[in-house]
């Protein structure tokens, strides 16, 4: 018993610097994610500032009906789900491809190792709504004046033509997120034992076979983890992407309106914060159920790759 206590004390001292480094993140997580939890009761109340959160009248599920009270319910649900499914597929494939390319470069150009690692992250920080507007503006946009006009084509009113925006939003989201995702996959690939690749090369396996037979199978746990995290937020949407990038154009609502933007516009008109609480709880519960269901499927197919 005394030996075990001494061992635990030794381990505590050994890992104390790591605990100290993790402390700011833990504090932030507690303040941002756990302290607001009691406020979820707002989703079931008609909030009155004088009565307070817990003194306000209980109205049950009436706030949730707001999400499905109009004909827009199907549109916002479809847009939120379909865009996120496309984002998961496209972003994962692109990030893995770029990570594999960069991993090959890092082994050939050692002195540029850090620059190559940081490149995709820096690129992801460049894309912002005003930059997209600079490309697509009807009057001064780069695409209309520098590409279409020299080709003798008529300029396009991008912010009133909804048929282009599913592709624009996918491209913008890819550009914005590929850096972060790429770094995660790249870190995993760099940690793989190079002996596998050397043995495969000796046996005559080319680069493509090394990727399909070594890199992707070893990368599978990371892919599953990232996919599960993305599925957990499949009922959420990037507010800046769907609200600021399209410049809140009413003509584009059929292809840019999601649950988040719909609730925000409703709050601007009604000023009822309980609607936002109901939407947030609804999105969280659905995301939680989807993560559990997806992880259960993964556990049945490949138990070692499941998160829990």
Helices and strands as residue ranges (DSSP letters): H 2-29, I 30-34, G 35-44, E 45-48, E 52-58, H 62-65, G 66-68, H 72-108, G 110-112, H 113-126, H 129-136, H 142-142, I 143-148, G 162-164, H 165-190, H 194-202, H 207-210, I 211-215, H 216-231, H 239-239, I 240-244, G 250-252, H 253-256, H 259-270, H 273-301, G 303-305
